[in-house]
Amino acid sequence: ATALALARERPAARVLALSADPAHSLADVLDVPLGDDERAVPGAPAGLNARELDADAALARTRQRYRRAVEETFDALLRGSRFDVAYDRQALDEVFAVLSVVEALLERRPVVDIVVLDTAPTGHALRLLEMPATALAWVHALLAILLKYREVIGLGEVAAELLAVARRLRELRTLLADAARARVVAVTHAAALPRYETDRLLARLGRLHLAVPAVLVNGLTSG
């Protein structure tokens, strides 16, 4: 509803309705087949596209992008090297997993003016919003690994890639903390347990410095 309203109010803007919920329902709501590519919504304003993020596909793309460079890095270390890199190598899969969704969001094409993100429920949504800081810490850790072995193999293209990722992650953190550019609308139900969960959600969002201008209460009826 928010994406449709924004697309109608701003006909010159490119608006993307993006679902990051693994249990996708965006296609059902819009009554249009959706996938991991951006698609127009029949009957909606021309500037509106929709997409259901495929986390598995995003992970595969991230692995493909970094795997060869990282494999070459560690193969060079293992060939006749005196260094023990077993622990460092173990951390790589976690780096790939953390970066996958972030990169899918940051590198979407074509670039859009407004993204309306439909998140998963509370726990998954918070992990997604906390991901930039987590991923940035992992990128710094991997860069430290490369610097540790730079005399053996040099830094190579993977270091340049990771520096670019770190820059994008810092930009995303800045964007999310800017109330003029990013806002969270919490959705809850009119019952005690959802209210407690919403209170905890709002507290966590506050610690992340995310603006929450509104809370919507679903299923509330008069009388």
N, C-alpha and C positions, 0 to 999 in steps of 0.2 A: 504494500500500500504506500509506504514511504517512497519507494523508487518510482512508482507510477505517478505519485503527486509531484515529485521533483521534476520528472521528465515533462510533465504537462506545464508546470510553472516556468520551466526554463527550456524552451524548445530548441535553443541553440546549443545546449549542453549535451555532452555524451555521458550517459548515466549507466552504470553497471550494477545490476542486482546479482550479488554473488553469494551462493550458499556454501558454507564451510562445514555444514552439519553432515556427518557420514550417513545419517538417516534422512536423505534428501526428500523434501516435500515441495520445493520451489516449483518444480515442473508440474506437480499436481495443482498447486495454487494458480499458476498461470495457464494451465491447460495447454502446455506446449512441450514437446520432447526436448530435453536439455541434456547436455554432456559437459565435458571439460573444455570445450571451445565456446566462445561467446556467440550467442545467437539472438537474432531479432525476435521480438515478441509480437505476433500478429495482432493487429487491432490496437496496439499501444503506440504512444508517440515514437516517431522515427529515431529519436536519440537514445531509446532504451534498449539495452541488450541484457541478457541473463546468462548465467553460467553456474553449473554445479561443480565445485572443485573436486577433482579426483586425487585424493592424497596419495594413493598407490602410484598413479602415473607421475605425479610430481616428484615422488621419491625416486622413481626410475630415471627421470630426466636428470635429477641432481646427481645420482650415482654415475650416469653416463658422462656428465659434464666433467666431474672431478676424478673419476676412478682411474683413467689412464695416467693422468699426471701424478696422482698419488701413488699408483702402483709402480710407476717408473722410479719415483723418489725412493720408495722403500726397497725395491729390487736393487737399486744402486747401493743402498746401505747394507743389504744382506750379502752382496757379493764380496766376500773377502774383508768385510768390515769388522772391526773389533768392537763395534757398539752393540749393545743389547737393546733392540727396538721393539721387543715383544709388547711391552706395556703401551708404548706410543701407538703401535699399530692397532691395538685393541680399541682405542678411543675413536678411531675413524668412523666406524659405522654410526656411532651416536652423533657425530658431527653431521653426517649425511642426513640422518633422520630429522635433526633439528632444523637444518637449513631448507629442507624440501618445500614445506608449505610456505615459508617466508619468501623464498625465491619465486614460487609460483604467483604469489600476490604482487611482489615488487616488479616482476618482469613481464607482466601481462601486456599484450599487444592486441589492438592499438591502445595507446594511452587514453584514459578516460578522465573526465572532469570530476565526477562524483561516484564513489563506490558505496553502495548500501550493502553491508555485510550481514547476512543471516547466519548467526553462529550456532554451534551446538549448545546443549544445556550448560548449566553453570560451570561445572568442573572443567569440561573441555574448552569452553569459551575463555575461562581464565588462563588456562595453559597457553592458548593461542595468543592472548594479549600479553602474556608474560614472555612469550617466545623470543622477541627481539633481544631482550637482555640476556636470556639464556644462550641464544645462538651466538651473540657477540662474545660472550665469555669463552665459548668453545672455539670460535675463530681465533681469538687471541691465544688460546692454548695450542692450537695447531700451528700457528705462526711461530710460537715459541719452540715447538718441536723442530720446525724447519730451520730456525736460526741456530738451534743446538747442533745441527749436522751440516751447516752451510759450508764448512771447510771441506767436507767430503763430497758433496753433490752440488753445491751452489743452491740458489733459491729457486730459479726457474719460473715457469709461467704460473704454477700453482700459487706461488706467493703473491703474484700480481692479482690473480683471481680473488684470493682471500682478502687482500687489502680492499678490493672493490666491494666485496660482500660486506666487509666491516663498515665501509662508508655508507652503504645502503641501509644497513641495520641502524646506524646512528641517525640517519635521516628519518627512518620510520619511527624510532623512539621519540624524536623531536616532534614529528607530525602528530603522533598519538597523544602527546602531552599538551598540544596546542588546542585550546578550547574553541578557537575560531575555525579550526580545520577538521577536528575529529571529536565526535560526541557519541556517547553510548546511551541507548534507550533500553532500560531494563523492562522485561515483561514478566508478570507474575500472576498469581491467582488469588482470589479473595478467600484465603483460608490461613489458619495459623502456621502450619508447617512451611508453605511457600513464603509466608511473610518472614519467618526466621531465616530461611535460605536467602531471601532478597536482602535482608539486613546484612548478612555476612558478605554477599556479593558487593553491595555498595561500599562496605568497609574496605574490601580488597581493591576495588576500582579506585577508591580514594588514595590508597597507598601507591597505586600505579600512576597517580596524578592524571586520571582520565575524567573528563567532564561528563556528568550525567544530568542533563537538563530535564529529564522526564522519566517517570515510571508508569507503564501502562498496566492496568489491572484487567485481565481477561475474565470473561464469564461472570461479570458483575451485573446483576439485574436489580431493578427497583422493586420495592415491596417484598 
